[in-house]
Structure formats: structure tokens, C-alpha cells
Amino acid sequence: MIEGVKIKKLQQYHDDRGYLAELFRHDEDSYAPEMAYMSITNPGVVRGPHEHKEQSDGFAFFGPGEFRLYLWDRREDSPTKGESIEIEVGASNPSFVIVPPGVVHGYKCISDIPALSVNFPDKLYKGKNKEEEIDEIRWEEDKTSPYQIR
């Protein structure tokens, strides 16, 4: 594991209507989102890798579709600096993943169908009224980056 990354397997509560799954609760974690957005990723498409200086991301992966999620810890003060993990998330492994600042992250749709992800970041994109710099280091733009998604 990477220090500060939280991976919560989503418990599904099924009934004759379908199922319900709690993504996060303030009585289980202090994570506090500021906004939410969703994205559909087509088969074989990669998003990232990138990292944030201040922002944490709270990703919900629950289907349809499947992702391979990649995480790399590059925080100087982290006991897991230099560690990396890959995990498959989505319909077959519904998960809520909190990625703290300084952890490079990205994912690839590995299913034959488009995959859905929902992000609940704890900072507003571009700040209030979208008037601030974007808090992002885009490793995907550097072809020599050590952070590669296959």
C-alpha cells in the first residue's frame, strides 16, 4: 500500500430494485469533497498520469466497465516514497479510492465497453469561480516520465 491512499471496497446492498452502495461517509473518514464530476472512458483509453500539489481526489469506480488504476508515491516525506501499486477497479471490484496530494495517479479502461468513474475532489477545479491556476502536474505530457500506463 501507499501511505495515505485509501481503497474502500464498496459494499453493495441488493434488493429487488437493484443495489445501493455508500461511497463515503464523514463518520468513517474526514475526507470532505468540494465538487463532483463524472467521466466516461472508452476502451483502451488512458487518463493521466498526473498529480496534484494540494488536492486529493476521491474516485468512485463501480461500473459499468473496468479500469486498471495506477498509483506512484513521489512525496519526499512519505514512508512509502517510491512505492507503486496497480489495482483493477470497476464493475467487478467496485471501489472508492482517495488519492492524496503528491501521489501520481492515472487509469486505463481495460474493458470492452466504456467505463464510468466519478471523482469527488476536495478542491474546486481552478479554484473559486475558476480564477486560479490548475493544481496539476501532467506527467502524461512527458514522454520520458517514469510514470507510464501500459
Secondary structure, 3 states (H helix, E strand, C coil): CCCCCEEEECCCEEECCEEECCCCCCCCCCCCCCCCEEEEECCCCEEEEEECCCCCEEEEECCCCEEEEEEEECCCCCCCCCCEEEEEEECCECEEEEECCCEEEEEEECCCCCEEEEECCCCCCCCHHHCCCCCCEEHHHCCCCCCCCC
